[in-house]
Amino acid sequence: MKSNGMLKFVISIFSVLLLLAGCSSKPSVDLVGSTVEIRSDEARSGGIGITSGEKKGEIIVPVALSYEFVLKNTGKKNLGEAKKINELNFVFDDGIKVRIEPHEKLKAISEEVMGINIYNEEENLGMGLSSMPVLEPNQEGKYTFDYTLGALEENPEIRLAPSPEQLEKLKEHAMDAILIVTVEDEEIARFDLSHSE
């Protein structure tokens, strides 16, 4: 009887060790910073050259909804790789990818303010993205999104941005979303941004 109890105890300890080993091999990433702002910064969002009309040759700097996230690899292995370059969009297919998935409320506000869901790549006016494909253990990396919202002055190239009040409304709800982190199409983390502020 005593040996049977001892066997159960040994099996229990072994099971716990297996569980712990399984957990430690799973990629670990933390969101250590997140900000959002409306900006018209040429250095980050770029300018659009006017190609026709009386303003030909001028550069229009669009207004953008700009997110900045800082992720930290809290695991013991590298996250992502930089071996498989995608010739179409010049990103690494095996690297870390992040995307913003709006909650229904943010999607509705985007459609109300912009007339489109700016988080849908097929609908938006343009988006800039910068990211780090690889994070080493304990390394932090910056990931930015710049969603073009329009121009501040009339021009033939890009539509006018919404009013300052509408832009502020969009910004107020911009964190009503989830940040999803993937490596080679496998989700490794998701963060509810509405709880991260």
C-alpha positions as CSV (number, residue, x, y, z in Angstrom):
1,M,0.0,0.0,0.0
2,K,2.8,2.3,1.0
3,S,4.7,1.7,-2.3
4,N,1.5,2.5,-4.3
5,G,1.2,5.9,-2.6
6,M,4.9,6.6,-3.3
7,L,4.4,5.7,-6.9
8,K,1.4,8.2,-7.2
9,F,3.6,10.8,-5.5
10,V,6.5,10.2,-8.0
11,I,4.0,10.4,-11.0
12,S,2.6,13.6,-9.6
13,I,6.0,15.2,-9.4
14,F,6.9,14.0,-12.8
15,S,3.7,15.5,-14.3
16,V,4.4,18.9,-12.7
17,L,7.9,18.9,-14.1
18,L,6.6,18.0,-17.5
19,L,4.1,20.9,-17.3
20,L,6.8,23.3,-16.2
21,A,9.1,22.2,-19.0
22,G,6.3,22.7,-21.5
23,C,5.6,26.2,-20.2
24,S,9.2,27.3,-20.3
25,S,9.6,26.4,-24.0
26,K,6.6,28.5,-25.1
27,P,7.6,31.9,-26.5
28,S,7.2,34.7,-23.9
29,V,6.7,38.3,-24.9
30,D,5.4,41.3,-22.8
31,L,3.9,44.6,-23.9
32,V,6.0,47.1,-21.9
33,G,4.8,50.3,-23.6
34,S,2.0,51.6,-25.8
35,T,1.1,55.1,-27.1
36,V,-1.1,56.6,-29.7
37,E,-1.3,60.1,-31.2
38,I,-2.4,62.1,-34.2
39,R,0.6,63.4,-36.0
40,S,1.6,65.2,-39.2
41,D,5.3,64.3,-39.1
42,E,6.9,64.1,-42.5
43,A,9.9,62.2,-41.2
44,R,7.7,59.4,-40.0
45,S,4.6,59.4,-42.2
46,G,6.3,60.7,-45.3
47,G,5.0,63.2,-47.8
48,I,2.9,62.9,-50.9
49,G,4.0,64.7,-54.0
50,I,1.4,66.6,-56.0
51,T,1.7,65.6,-59.7
52,S,-0.9,67.9,-61.3
53,G,-2.6,71.3,-61.1
54,E,-1.4,74.6,-59.7
55,K,0.2,72.9,-56.7
56,K,2.3,70.5,-58.8
57,G,5.6,69.8,-57.2
58,E,4.5,70.6,-53.7
59,I,4.6,68.0,-50.9
60,I,1.5,67.3,-48.9
61,V,2.2,65.9,-45.4
62,P,-0.8,63.7,-44.4
63,V,-2.2,63.5,-40.9
64,A,-1.8,60.0,-39.4
65,L,-3.0,58.0,-36.4
66,S,0.3,56.8,-35.0
67,Y,0.7,53.9,-32.7
68,E,4.0,52.9,-31.0
69,F,4.4,49.6,-29.1
70,V,7.4,48.3,-27.2
71,L,7.6,44.5,-26.9
72,K,10.1,42.6,-24.7
73,N,11.2,39.0,-25.2
74,T,10.9,37.6,-21.6
75,G,11.8,34.0,-22.8
76,K,15.1,32.3,-23.1
77,K,15.2,31.8,-26.8
78,N,15.2,34.2,-29.8
79,L,11.7,35.2,-31.0
80,G,11.5,35.2,-34.8
81,E,14.1,34.9,-37.4
82,A,15.3,37.0,-40.4
83,K,16.1,34.2,-43.0
84,K,13.0,34.2,-45.3
85,I,12.7,37.6,-47.0
86,N,9.4,38.2,-48.8
87,E,10.3,39.8,-52.1
88,L,6.8,41.3,-52.5
89,N,6.7,43.4,-49.4
90,F,10.3,43.2,-48.1
91,V,9.3,41.7,-44.7
92,F,10.7,38.5,-43.2
93,D,8.1,35.7,-43.4
94,D,9.8,34.0,-40.4
95,G,10.0,37.3,-38.4
96,I,7.8,38.7,-35.6
97,K,4.7,40.3,-37.0
98,V,2.2,42.5,-35.1
99,R,-1.2,43.6,-36.1
100,I,-4.0,45.7,-34.6
101,E,-7.5,44.1,-34.4
102,P,-10.1,46.8,-33.5
103,H,-13.0,46.0,-31.2
104,E,-16.4,46.6,-32.6
105,K,-16.7,50.0,-31.0
106,L,-13.4,51.3,-32.6
107,K,-14.3,49.8,-35.9
108,A,-17.7,51.6,-35.8
109,I,-16.0,54.9,-34.8
110,S,-13.4,54.6,-37.7
111,E,-16.3,54.0,-40.1
112,E,-18.2,57.0,-38.7
113,V,-15.2,59.4,-38.7
114,M,-13.4,58.1,-41.9
115,G,-16.2,56.4,-43.8
116,I,-14.0,53.3,-43.8
117,N,-12.4,50.8,-41.4
118,I,-8.8,52.1,-41.5
119,Y,-7.7,48.8,-39.8
120,N,-8.7,46.9,-42.9
121,E,-5.6,46.8,-45.3
122,E,-7.9,46.8,-48.4
123,E,-9.8,49.9,-47.3
124,N,-7.3,52.2,-45.6
125,L,-5.7,55.3,-47.3
126,G,-2.3,53.9,-46.6
127,M,-0.3,52.6,-43.7
128,G,3.3,52.8,-42.6
129,L,4.8,50.1,-40.4
130,S,8.2,49.6,-38.8
131,S,9.1,46.6,-36.8
132,M,11.9,44.3,-35.6
133,P,11.7,40.8,-37.0
134,V,13.9,39.2,-34.2
135,L,14.0,39.8,-30.5
136,E,16.8,38.2,-28.5
137,P,16.1,37.2,-24.8
138,N,15.5,40.3,-22.7
139,Q,15.6,42.5,-25.7
140,E,13.0,45.2,-26.3
141,G,11.8,46.2,-29.7
142,K,9.7,49.1,-31.1
143,Y,6.8,48.5,-33.4
144,T,5.0,51.4,-35.1
145,F,1.8,51.8,-37.2
146,D,0.9,55.0,-39.0
147,Y,-2.6,55.0,-40.5
148,T,-3.1,57.9,-43.0
149,L,-6.2,59.9,-42.3
150,G,-6.0,62.6,-45.0
151,A,-4.4,66.0,-45.7
152,L,-5.0,69.3,-43.8
153,E,-5.3,71.3,-47.1
154,E,-7.2,70.8,-50.4
155,N,-5.1,68.9,-53.0
156,P,-5.7,66.6,-55.9
157,E,-3.8,63.6,-54.5
158,I,-5.3,62.7,-51.1
159,R,-8.6,63.5,-49.5
160,L,-9.0,66.0,-46.7
161,A,-8.7,64.7,-43.1
162,P,-11.7,64.8,-40.8
163,S,-12.2,67.8,-38.5
164,P,-10.0,68.1,-35.4
165,E,-13.0,67.1,-33.2
166,Q,-13.5,63.9,-35.2
167,L,-9.8,63.1,-35.2
168,E,-9.8,63.6,-31.4
169,K,-12.7,61.2,-31.1
170,L,-10.8,58.5,-33.1
171,K,-7.7,59.0,-31.0
172,E,-9.8,58.7,-27.7
173,H,-11.0,55.3,-28.8
174,A,-7.8,54.1,-30.6
175,M,-6.8,51.8,-27.8
176,D,-10.1,49.9,-28.0
177,A,-8.3,47.1,-29.8
178,I,-6.2,44.0,-29.5
179,L,-2.5,43.8,-30.4
180,I,-1.8,40.3,-31.9
181,V,1.8,39.0,-32.1
182,T,2.6,36.2,-34.5
183,V,5.7,34.3,-35.8
184,E,5.3,32.3,-39.0
185,D,1.5,32.6,-38.7
186,E,1.4,31.2,-35.2
187,E,0.0,33.5,-32.6
188,I,2.3,33.8,-29.7
189,A,0.6,36.6,-27.7
190,R,-2.3,39.0,-27.7
191,F,-2.8,42.1,-25.6
192,D,-6.0,43.9,-25.0
193,L,-4.9,47.5,-25.4
194,S,-8.0,48.9,-23.6
195,H,-6.6,47.4,-20.4
196,S,-3.0,48.4,-21.0
197,E,-3.3,52.1,-20.5
